[in-house]
Amino acid sequence: MTGEEVLQDGVHRRVVRIGDTVRRPAQPWTPTVHALLRHLAEVGFDRAPRPLGLDDQGREVLTFIEGDCGPAGWARVADDHGLRAFAHLLRDYHQACAGFAPPSGATWAGDPQERGETAGPDRDPGEPVVCHGDFGPWNVVWRGRRPVGIIDWDFARPAPRLHDIAYALEYTAPFRDDTECLHRLHHPQVPDRRRRLELFCTAYGLDSAAGVPEAVIDRQQDTTELVRRLAAQGRQPQATWVANGYLAELERRTAWSRAHRHLFA
């Protein structure tokens, strides 16, 4: 189609920009995610795309959020200011979605049955939030040093707030070795991981960081099992990841975190 700017062209999806909109392949969970995004707009949370339905090719249509995202996000969260802003954004989103009531028959990605209307074992009934599910630096849109949007909501699903917090901290504390921190994650020096974890938790509003490192390790293990399960169902990109040996990489990361638990407490 004339006027399409390709934003992503991977094995599992082609994402394009047309004017002020983004077009992405619709999924079984798209109606549920759109209900969530409409709720966010209604309560005044302006850092998520607004859903505009489907186009004539059956693709979901979302408003485009101008700014830098993807690989550019790593450098934004390497300093204290960016890390705090990242934590504040997650806190603000969780507050905005707290009153969301999923529609009847809600469908979520990653649920073994793809049904989200009942609480699963990792849903804390005292914290009725829908986690983003993939809250990493690459899925935040930045303008300068200010985060202005959260994108890629495919893995949103009901879960305790700690589900998102632990996932974010894996990448921003980070739970990675020194070489990766310096050469891929844009840290100017070896990070003080314990201080960064505590800084994030304080900025988010947690009373304590106690137990958070263990939650990150548990989340890493959960991610490995989710990728394994989705790949077995033939889902993409997980099936391709597993075929290319990605499970071994996920297991290596979890093993590193367990072996270096002392760096975070």
BELBELSUL-V152528 format. One line per field, one symbol per residue. phi: phi as a letter, one per 20 degrees, with the letter a starting at -180 (. if undefined). A space follows every 50 residues. Layout:
BEGIN
phi = ???
END
This chain:
BEGIN
phi = .fnedfebcdfdaddcdcmecddcgfcgeggfffffffffffeneddcfe ecndefdmefccfedfqdbmgfffffdfdfffffffffffgfffffegef dgfgmgdcfnfgdlcdfdfefddefecfddffnbedgfddedcmddfdad clegdfafafgfgffffffgedfdebfgffgfddemffbgfeffffffff ffffoffbegnfgffffffffffgffffffffenfdefffgffenfgfff fffffffffdgffdb
END
